[in-house]
Amino acid sequence: MNESSATTFSLQEDEVHQIDHLARELCSAADGTIDDPRWLAAARHAWHEAPVRLRRAVREFRRDPGPGGVLLLRGLPVDAANLPDTPTENDSVERRAAVPAAVAMLVTHGLGDPVAFRPEKTGALVQNVVPVPGKEEMQGNSGSVRLTFHTENAFHPHRPDFVLLMCLRPDHERIAELGTACARQVVPKLSEPARAALSAPEFVTTAPLSFGLAGASAEPHAVLPGDPEDPGLRVDEASTEPLTERGAEALRELSEMFDSCRDPVLLRTGDLAVVDNRVTVHGRSAFTPRYDGRDRWLHRTFALTDLRRSRDHRVHDGHVLD
């Protein structure tokens, strides 16, 4: 197994106290309603009061995600002693601010502007990633089988620039790994024919079931968009389909490279993984939920670095994309 190449930042004790204080203040801002514009403004302003070392680390990663495309923040406060049972309902979200949700939103503001997608989990800005009874085999955030590599919302013209995954609880056996693969490690290992095919608009990606848009697809697109010297990634192993024979062969080669370059990250309580969704795909290894209130529980948020670019997809210049 490869050793993770994630950029790791561990908070010091005084920094933990500082973040905890900011998060608790946010719990009462705007009546604690996360999706309220007043609460979001408070969180945006509070980020500027976060520890300097943390703000610097997030800012540097935003500018250049390095060879692995993942920033791992360790030791963030989650008020673990007061966590409720892990939710088990489908489409679970957080509408009311608590310490872990406030912390996740603070860091999200450090990367850009928080966004959500109205068809998914009713457009909530803080979403729960938890196993759901009866959904074990689903390729999505409610499943517990191996989740294949994917660009988050690869089908959408305004995909998140960053995906944030904050661990409130790991799985019982501590085996559910976040797996990532970065274009900067994968692309140099591809054959020239594969790179050529993946750089052409010879692929379509359907919307995931979680959007309730099964069958909807984006226009044909490249899997390796952007500058050929440092391309991005736009692919979902579960829903990206080739339009040509050479595209099909290139996708097979790419999947093999994802597996060989896979970076494992075992999230523990208080860890927040930031995935640069522009250059890095992510997935998850399988685990066995018990549905006993102590199953794996992550908060998930999304950030865009340029909110204006998606203005035509957001009603009243809000944070939810249609």
C-alpha positions as CSV (number, residue, x, y, z in Angstrom):
1,M,0.0,0.0,0.0
2,N,1.3,3.5,-0.8
3,E,2.1,5.9,2.0
4,S,-0.1,9.0,1.8
5,S,1.5,12.1,0.2
6,A,-1.2,14.4,1.7
7,T,0.1,17.7,3.0
8,T,-0.5,17.4,6.8
9,F,-1.0,20.2,9.2
10,S,-1.4,19.5,12.9
11,L,-2.9,22.1,15.2
12,Q,-1.2,23.1,18.4
13,E,-3.1,23.2,21.7
14,D,-3.6,27.0,21.7
15,E,-4.8,26.9,18.1
16,V,-7.3,24.2,19.0
17,H,-8.7,26.4,21.8
18,Q,-8.8,29.4,19.4
19,I,-10.8,27.5,16.8
20,D,-13.1,26.0,19.4
21,H,-13.9,29.5,20.7
22,L,-14.7,30.8,17.3
23,A,-16.9,27.8,16.5
24,R,-18.9,28.1,19.7
25,E,-19.5,31.8,19.0
26,L,-20.8,30.8,15.6
27,C,-23.3,28.4,17.2
28,S,-25.3,31.4,18.4
29,A,-24.9,33.6,15.3
30,A,-28.1,34.2,13.3
31,D,-29.9,31.8,15.7
32,G,-27.4,29.1,14.6
33,T,-29.0,28.6,11.2
34,I,-26.1,27.6,8.9
35,D,-27.8,28.3,5.6
36,D,-28.9,31.8,6.7
37,P,-26.9,34.5,4.8
38,R,-26.3,36.3,8.1
39,W,-24.7,33.1,9.6
40,L,-22.5,32.7,6.5
41,A,-21.3,36.3,6.8
42,A,-20.4,35.7,10.4
43,A,-18.5,32.6,9.5
44,R,-16.7,34.4,6.7
45,H,-15.6,37.1,9.1
46,A,-14.7,34.7,11.8
47,W,-12.2,32.9,9.5
48,H,-10.0,36.0,9.6
49,E,-9.7,35.5,13.4
50,A,-8.5,31.9,12.9
51,P,-4.9,31.0,13.9
52,V,-2.3,32.5,11.5
53,R,-0.5,29.2,10.9
54,L,-3.8,27.6,9.9
55,R,-4.8,30.4,7.6
56,R,-1.4,30.4,5.9
57,A,-1.5,26.6,5.4
58,V,-5.0,26.8,3.8
59,R,-4.0,29.7,1.6
60,E,-0.9,28.0,0.3
61,F,-2.8,24.9,-0.5
62,R,-5.4,26.9,-2.3
63,R,-2.7,28.4,-4.5
64,D,-0.9,25.1,-5.1
65,P,-2.2,21.7,-3.9
66,G,1.2,20.1,-4.3
67,P,1.8,16.6,-5.8
68,G,-1.0,14.9,-3.9
69,G,-3.8,17.4,-4.1
70,V,-4.9,16.8,-0.5
71,L,-4.5,18.9,2.6
72,L,-5.0,17.0,5.9
73,L,-5.8,19.2,8.9
74,R,-5.4,17.2,12.2
75,G,-6.6,17.9,15.7
76,L,-9.6,20.2,15.0
77,P,-12.2,20.4,17.8
78,V,-15.5,18.5,17.3
79,D,-16.9,18.6,20.8
80,A,-16.7,14.8,20.8
81,A,-18.1,14.3,24.3
82,N,-21.4,15.9,23.2
83,L,-21.8,14.3,19.7
84,P,-25.2,12.7,19.2
85,D,-25.7,9.3,17.6
86,T,-24.5,9.0,14.0
87,P,-27.5,9.7,11.8
88,T,-29.0,6.9,9.8
89,E,-31.6,8.6,7.6
90,N,-31.0,9.1,3.9
91,D,-30.1,12.7,2.8
92,S,-29.0,13.6,6.3
93,V,-27.8,17.2,6.6
94,E,-26.9,19.8,9.3
95,R,-29.0,22.9,9.3
96,R,-28.2,24.0,12.9
97,A,-24.7,25.0,13.9
98,A,-22.7,22.8,16.3
99,V,-19.0,22.9,16.9
100,P,-17.9,20.5,14.1
101,A,-20.2,22.0,11.5
102,A,-19.0,25.5,12.4
103,V,-15.4,24.4,12.2
104,A,-15.9,22.8,8.7
105,M,-17.6,26.0,7.5
106,L,-14.7,28.2,8.9
107,V,-12.2,26.3,6.8
108,T,-14.5,26.2,3.8
109,H,-14.5,30.0,3.9
110,G,-10.7,29.9,3.9
111,L,-10.7,28.2,0.5
112,G,-13.4,30.3,-1.2
113,D,-17.2,30.4,-0.9
114,P,-19.3,27.5,0.4
115,V,-21.8,26.1,-2.1
116,A,-24.2,23.3,-2.4
117,F,-26.4,21.8,-5.2
118,R,-30.2,22.0,-4.8
119,P,-31.0,18.6,-6.3
120,E,-28.6,16.9,-3.7
121,K,-29.6,16.8,0.0
122,T,-32.0,19.8,-0.6
123,G,-29.0,22.1,-1.1
124,A,-27.8,22.1,2.5
125,L,-24.3,23.6,2.9
126,V,-23.2,21.1,5.5
127,Q,-24.0,17.5,4.6
128,N,-23.6,14.2,6.5
129,V,-21.7,11.4,5.0
130,V,-23.0,8.3,6.9
131,P,-23.9,4.7,6.1
132,V,-27.7,4.3,5.6
133,P,-29.5,1.0,6.2
134,G,-30.5,-0.5,2.9
135,K,-28.1,1.6,0.9
136,E,-25.0,-0.5,1.5
137,E,-24.4,-1.2,-2.2
138,M,-24.9,2.3,-3.4
139,Q,-22.1,4.2,-5.2
140,G,-22.6,7.3,-3.2
141,N,-22.1,8.9,0.3
142,S,-24.8,6.7,1.9
143,G,-23.1,3.4,0.8
144,S,-20.5,1.3,2.6
145,V,-19.1,-0.8,-0.3
146,R,-15.9,0.4,-2.0
147,L,-16.6,3.9,-3.5
148,T,-14.9,4.2,-6.8
149,F,-12.7,7.1,-7.8
150,H,-14.5,10.2,-8.9
151,T,-14.3,13.9,-9.4
152,E,-17.1,15.4,-7.2
153,N,-20.1,16.2,-9.4
154,A,-18.0,15.6,-12.6
155,F,-21.1,16.1,-14.7
156,H,-21.7,19.6,-13.6
157,P,-20.3,22.8,-15.3
158,H,-19.6,24.3,-11.9
159,R,-18.0,21.4,-10.0
160,P,-16.6,22.2,-6.5
161,D,-13.0,23.4,-6.6
162,F,-12.5,21.8,-3.1
163,V,-14.3,19.0,-1.3
164,L,-13.9,19.1,2.5
165,L,-14.5,15.9,4.6
166,M,-14.4,16.3,8.3
167,C,-14.4,13.2,10.5
168,L,-16.6,13.2,13.6
169,R,-16.3,9.4,14.0
170,P,-14.3,6.8,12.2
171,D,-15.8,3.4,11.4
172,H,-15.6,0.8,14.2
173,E,-12.7,-1.2,12.8
174,R,-10.8,1.9,11.6
175,I,-10.4,0.6,8.1
176,A,-12.5,2.9,6.0
177,E,-9.8,4.9,4.1
178,L,-10.3,8.0,2.0
179,G,-8.4,7.1,-1.2
180,T,-7.2,9.8,-3.6
181,A,-5.2,10.0,-6.8
182,C,-3.8,13.2,-8.2
183,A,-3.4,14.0,-11.9
184,R,0.2,15.2,-11.1
185,Q,1.1,11.7,-10.2
186,V,-1.1,9.7,-12.6
187,V,-0.7,11.6,-15.9
188,P,3.1,11.2,-16.3
189,K,2.6,7.4,-16.1
190,L,0.0,7.2,-18.9
191,S,0.9,6.2,-22.4
192,E,0.9,8.9,-25.1
193,P,-2.2,7.4,-26.9
194,A,-4.1,7.4,-23.6
195,R,-3.2,11.0,-22.8
196,A,-4.3,12.1,-26.3
197,A,-7.6,10.4,-26.0
198,L,-8.3,11.6,-22.4
199,S,-7.5,15.2,-23.5
200,A,-10.2,15.1,-26.2
201,P,-14.0,15.7,-25.7
202,E,-14.8,12.1,-26.1
203,F,-16.6,11.4,-22.8
204,V,-19.9,12.0,-21.1
205,T,-20.7,11.9,-17.4
206,T,-24.2,11.2,-16.0
207,A,-25.5,12.8,-12.9
208,P,-25.3,10.5,-9.8
209,L,-28.4,9.0,-8.3
210,S,-28.1,11.3,-5.3
211,F,-29.2,14.1,-7.6
212,G,-32.4,12.4,-8.7
213,L,-31.3,13.1,-12.2
214,A,-30.5,9.6,-13.5
215,G,-29.8,9.7,-17.2
216,A,-29.0,13.4,-17.3
217,S,-25.6,14.1,-18.8
218,A,-23.2,17.0,-19.5
219,E,-21.9,17.8,-23.0
220,P,-19.0,15.7,-24.2
221,H,-15.9,16.6,-22.3
222,A,-12.3,15.8,-21.8
223,V,-11.2,13.7,-18.8
224,L,-7.9,15.7,-18.7
225,P,-8.9,19.3,-19.2
226,G,-6.7,22.3,-19.2
227,D,-3.0,22.8,-19.8
228,P,-1.4,19.6,-21.1
229,E,1.6,20.2,-18.9
230,D,-0.5,20.3,-15.8
231,P,-4.0,19.0,-16.6
232,G,-7.0,18.6,-14.3
233,L,-9.2,15.6,-13.9
234,R,-12.9,15.3,-14.7
235,V,-14.0,11.8,-14.4
236,D,-16.3,9.4,-12.4
237,E,-15.4,5.7,-12.7
238,A,-19.1,4.9,-12.0
239,S,-20.7,7.2,-14.5
240,T,-18.2,8.5,-17.1
241,E,-18.7,6.8,-20.4
242,P,-16.4,6.9,-23.5
243,L,-17.8,7.9,-26.9
244,T,-15.0,6.2,-28.9
245,E,-13.0,2.9,-28.8
246,R,-9.8,4.7,-28.0
247,G,-11.5,6.5,-25.2
248,A,-12.7,3.2,-23.7
249,E,-9.1,1.9,-23.8
250,A,-7.8,5.1,-22.2
251,L,-10.3,5.0,-19.4
252,R,-9.2,1.4,-18.6
253,E,-5.6,2.5,-18.5
254,L,-6.5,5.5,-16.3
255,S,-8.3,3.3,-13.8
256,E,-5.3,1.1,-13.5
257,M,-3.1,4.2,-12.8
258,F,-5.6,5.4,-10.2
259,D,-5.2,2.1,-8.3
260,S,-1.4,2.1,-8.6
261,C,-1.1,5.7,-7.5
262,R,-3.8,5.5,-4.8
263,D,-3.0,7.6,-1.7
264,P,-4.7,6.3,1.5
265,V,-5.8,8.6,4.3
266,L,-7.3,7.0,7.4
267,L,-9.4,9.8,9.0
268,R,-9.8,10.0,12.7
269,T,-11.9,12.2,14.9
270,G,-10.9,15.8,14.4
271,D,-9.3,15.3,11.0
272,L,-10.4,17.4,8.0
273,A,-9.3,16.3,4.6
274,V,-9.4,19.0,1.8
275,V,-9.4,17.5,-1.7
276,D,-8.6,19.7,-4.6
277,N,-11.4,18.5,-6.9
278,R,-9.8,20.2,-9.9
279,V,-6.8,17.8,-10.0
280,T,-7.6,15.0,-7.6
281,V,-10.2,12.2,-7.6
282,H,-11.3,10.5,-4.4
283,G,-13.0,7.4,-3.2
284,R,-13.3,5.2,-0.1
285,S,-12.6,1.6,0.9
286,A,-15.3,-0.7,2.1
287,F,-16.4,-1.0,5.7
288,T,-19.1,-2.7,7.7
289,P,-21.6,-0.4,9.5
290,R,-23.3,-1.6,12.6
291,Y,-26.1,1.0,12.8
292,D,-25.6,1.3,16.6
293,G,-25.2,5.1,16.8
294,R,-21.4,5.0,16.6
295,D,-20.9,4.4,12.9
296,R,-18.6,6.4,10.6
297,W,-19.7,10.1,10.4
298,L,-18.2,12.8,8.2
299,H,-19.4,16.4,7.5
300,R,-19.0,17.3,3.9
301,T,-18.8,20.8,2.4
302,F,-17.9,22.3,-1.0
303,A,-16.0,25.5,-1.9
304,L,-15.7,27.5,-5.1
305,T,-12.8,29.9,-5.6
306,D,-14.8,32.1,-8.0
307,L,-18.4,32.3,-7.0
308,R,-19.3,34.8,-9.6
309,R,-18.6,32.4,-12.4
310,S,-21.7,30.3,-11.4
311,R,-24.0,33.3,-11.0
312,D,-26.4,32.1,-13.7
313,H,-26.9,28.9,-11.6
314,R,-27.7,30.6,-8.3
315,V,-31.0,32.2,-7.4
316,H,-30.6,35.7,-5.8
317,D,-26.8,35.3,-5.8
318,G,-27.1,32.7,-3.0
319,H,-24.9,29.8,-2.3
320,V,-27.0,27.0,-3.8
321,L,-26.6,26.0,-7.4
322,D,-29.5,24.6,-9.5
